[in-house]
């Protein structure tokens, strides 16, 4: 299960209180687990994060949110176009955790197909 946390692009490399490198993120995910009744006393932050991800995914399935790109009508032959457009939108000047080439982008999209 994967959880996506959308943040301001300037915060991805920051270790300030609101940055993606701060403990605020793991604390936030622990609070999500608690709010969704997925937290059990004594869990580590990693266990709480896993529990939060599972709870969010279960809720998404329950309310009918598609779990795979194929459910949205995306086909294998669409992947090169998706990757090409994603590469066009990317900017290496932004402080992102990982830059990828078009082949890696295609692999990432392919991993979300099924």
C-alpha positions as CSV (number, residue, x, y, z in Angstrom):
1,X,0.0,0.0,0.0
2,X,1.2,3.5,-0.8
3,X,0.1,6.8,0.6
4,X,0.7,10.0,-1.3
5,X,1.4,13.1,0.7
6,X,1.3,16.2,-1.4
7,X,3.6,19.0,-0.2
8,X,4.9,22.3,-1.5
9,X,7.9,21.6,-3.8
10,X,10.2,23.7,-1.6
11,X,9.6,21.5,1.4
12,X,10.7,18.1,-0.1
13,X,14.3,18.6,1.0
14,X,13.7,20.8,4.0
15,X,14.4,19.6,7.6
16,X,12.4,22.5,9.1
17,X,9.3,21.9,11.1
18,X,7.1,21.6,8.0
19,X,9.7,19.9,5.8
20,X,9.5,16.4,4.5
21,X,12.6,15.4,6.4
22,X,11.1,16.4,9.8
23,X,9.5,14.1,12.3
24,X,6.3,16.1,11.8
25,X,5.5,13.8,8.9
26,X,5.7,10.5,10.9
27,X,3.8,12.2,13.7
28,X,1.1,13.2,11.3
29,X,0.8,9.7,9.8
30,X,0.6,8.3,13.4
31,X,-2.3,10.8,14.0
32,X,-4.0,9.6,10.8
33,X,-3.8,6.0,12.1
34,X,-5.3,7.1,15.4
35,X,-8.1,9.0,13.7
36,X,-9.0,6.0,11.6
37,X,-8.9,3.7,14.6
38,X,-6.0,1.8,13.1
39,X,-3.5,2.6,15.8
40,X,-2.7,0.1,18.5
41,X,-1.0,1.2,21.8
42,X,2.8,0.6,21.6
43,X,3.0,0.7,17.8
44,X,6.2,2.1,16.3
45,X,5.9,5.0,13.9
46,X,6.6,2.6,11.1
47,X,3.9,0.2,12.2
48,X,1.5,3.2,12.6
49,X,2.4,4.4,9.1
50,X,1.6,0.9,7.7
51,X,-1.7,0.8,9.6
52,X,-2.6,4.3,8.4
53,X,-1.9,3.3,4.8
54,X,-4.0,0.2,5.1
55,X,-6.9,2.1,6.7
56,X,-6.8,4.8,3.9
57,X,-6.7,2.1,1.2
58,X,-9.5,0.2,2.8
59,X,-11.6,3.3,3.0
60,X,-10.8,4.2,-0.7
61,X,-12.0,0.7,-1.7
62,X,-15.1,1.0,0.4
63,X,-16.1,4.3,-1.3
64,X,-15.3,3.0,-4.8
65,X,-12.1,4.9,-5.6
66,X,-10.2,3.1,-8.4
67,X,-7.1,1.3,-7.2
68,X,-5.3,0.8,-10.5
69,X,-4.9,2.9,-13.6
70,X,-6.6,0.2,-15.7
71,X,-9.8,1.0,-13.8
72,X,-9.5,4.5,-15.3
73,X,-9.2,3.2,-18.8
74,X,-5.5,3.6,-19.1
75,X,-3.9,1.1,-21.4
76,X,-0.4,-0.2,-21.8
77,X,0.0,1.7,-25.0
78,X,-0.7,5.0,-23.1
79,X,2.3,4.6,-20.9
80,X,4.9,6.2,-23.2
81,X,2.7,9.3,-23.7
82,X,2.1,9.6,-19.9
83,X,5.8,9.3,-19.2
84,X,6.7,11.8,-21.9
85,X,4.2,14.4,-20.6
86,X,5.4,13.8,-17.0
87,X,9.0,14.4,-18.1
88,X,8.0,17.6,-19.8
89,X,6.3,18.8,-16.6
90,X,9.2,17.9,-14.4
91,X,11.8,20.5,-13.5
92,X,15.3,19.4,-12.2
93,X,15.6,22.8,-10.4
94,X,13.0,21.8,-7.9
95,X,14.3,20.1,-4.8
96,X,12.8,16.7,-5.4
97,X,13.8,13.5,-3.6
98,X,14.5,11.6,-6.8
99,X,14.9,12.6,-10.5
100,X,14.0,9.9,-13.0
101,X,14.5,9.4,-16.6
102,X,11.7,8.5,-19.0
103,X,12.2,4.8,-18.8
104,X,12.0,4.9,-14.9
105,X,8.9,7.0,-15.2
106,X,7.3,4.4,-17.5
107,X,8.2,1.7,-15.0
108,X,6.6,3.7,-12.2
109,X,3.4,4.2,-14.3
110,X,3.4,0.5,-15.3
111,X,3.6,-0.5,-11.6
112,X,0.3,1.3,-11.0
113,X,-1.5,-0.5,-13.8
114,X,-2.7,-3.6,-11.9
